[in-house]
Amino acid sequence: MTVCREFPVRYTNGYGKRYIRGSKPYRSVLVHRWVWEQINGPIPEGLEVMHICDNRACYRLDHLRLGTHSDNMRDMHTKGRAGGGRKWRATHCPQGHAHAEHAYYDKNNGPHCRVCDAARHREARRVRSSV
């Protein structure tokens, strides 16, 4: 992989920050998103710009790609950048379903099992309909 291009001014979370003129005198933007939009146009709704180099300050175009939030969380989890909490290190849900096959990822709550969620929703609907 080529060397990252790191933006020198950063937010406290490590992402590159740039000030541009907007409706207010200036507004700050995430540099990797700004660069992507300058070259490729607007980011489609439901997608985010992901760093394949795992360097938040990098804005090199060949280190960026589009993906869903779930794609980004899965990438983060697979590369071991998911914080370190137990829920992110787990490979199976408490009922034994493999996360690789059945999980989706939520940035706040860790991996969730689709099979278990579907069963929980079915049970909730059954209880509501019997009341």
N, C-alpha and C positions, 0 to 999 in steps of 0.2 A: 504494500500500500504506500502511496505517496505521502510525503510529509504534510502534516496539518498546517493550515493557515489560521493562526489564532488571533482573534481580535483583542487588542490590548485593554479596552475598557469593558469591565464585566459587572454583571449583577452579583450579589453575594452568593447566589446559587451556582455561579460559574459560567452562565450563558453570556455570550458577547452582547453588548448593548450599544446602540447607536441612537443619537438624537437626530430627528429630522423635523423639518417644518411641517406643521399640520394645521388644523383649524385653530389650535392654540399656538402660541409662539413656537414651542418645540414639544415634541413628544418622543418618548423612548420606544424603540422597537428591538426585537430579538434579531441580531445580525444574521443568523443562519436562515431565518424565515424571510428577511428582507432581501438577501441575496437570491434565494430561490425564486421569489416573486419577480425580481428584476429580470431574471433570465427566462423563467418558465411561465410567468403570468400568475394570476391568483391561485392560491392553494384551494383545491376543491373542498367543499364542506364535508366534514367527517374524516378528513385526512390531516396528518401532521407531518412535519419535516423531521426525519429521523437521522441521527448521526451514526453512520456505520463504523466510524472510527472511535466512538465512545468518548469523544472529547467535546464537551459542551461549548467551549470557546471557538471551535473550528467552524469556519465558514467556507471551506473549500468545496466547490460544487460536486466534485466526484466523490466526496465523503458524505454526501447527503442523498436521501431518497425519501419518497413519500410512503406512508403507511397509515393504517388505522391506529387508534390508541391501543387497541389490543395487540397489534403487531409490535408496537413500541414496547409495551409492557412485557410481552413474550421475549423480545430480543434482550431487554434488560435482565429478565430472569435467567435466560439461557446463558448469558455472559457473566452471571454472578454479580451484577451491579444492583441488585434489588434490595438494598438496605441491609439486610442481615437478620430480619425477624424470622422466627420459626415458620410462620405461614408461607413465606416466600421460598424457604429451603425445602419445604415438603414436596415430595414427588407424587404422593397419592392423597386423596381426600380421606377423611376418617372412615368412610365405608369401603375403601380399597380401590376406588376408580383411579386409574392413572391420569395425572394431570396432562400429560402429553397428548392423550387421546380425547379427554372430556373437559378440559378446563378452559375457561376464558379468564382474562385478567382485568382487575379493577385497580386503578392507581392507589386507592385509599385502603381497600380491604383485602388485598392479596388475591390469590387464585381462588376461583369458585368452580365447583364441579357442575357441569350442565345436567348430568344425570340426576344428581341429588337435588338440584334446584327444581327440575321438572317434577320430581316426586313430591317435593314440598309444596309446589303450586297445585298439583293435583289433589293433595290431601286438603289444602286450604279451600279449594273449590268444593270438594266433597262436604266439608264441614259447613261451609256457608249455605250450600243447597239443602242441607238437612235441617237447618234452623227455621 
